[in-house]
Amino acid sequence: MINEKYKYSPLTGKIIGCAMEVHRFLGNGFQEVIYQRALAYEFELQGVRFAREYEMEVLYKQKKVGTRRVDFLVDKALSVEIKAIKALEDVHLAQAINYLEAYHLEVGLLINFGGVSLEYRRLENKKFYTDKNRGAV
């Protein structure tokens, strides 16, 4: 799971490992909030620094237009969005990428506990460097 060419690879690997442990123990079929609570506990057990349901500002052209709660903000650097659905679809990926852009974060994970096997996607905010150069971060 760890690939040094990706930023935050050791941390994303640890997060995915925690999610695998939760899925191995609980299986599929629970509501999202159950997986969220279990993952928070597993993060605590594994020493992962996180904030759960962290409220973040959504900016439009540097003006606050609202807020959104990210399921997890890990190490003040990564967003982790979780789902408990049959399978991830393109709309879920687009939503998670939009959150990265709105939060001005570079990397995030989208994790789905709803399938027979754990499903996860590592996401990158392609606009991160452009936004940073414009002073939007």
Protein Blocks (a to p, Z undefined) as FASTA:
>chain_A
ZZfkbghklmmmmmmmmmmmmmmmnoghiafklmmmmmmmmmmmnopacdehiacdddee
hiafbdcddfbaghhlaccdddddfbdcfklmmmmmmmmmmnopabdcdddfkbmbdcdd
ddddfklmmmmmnopZZ
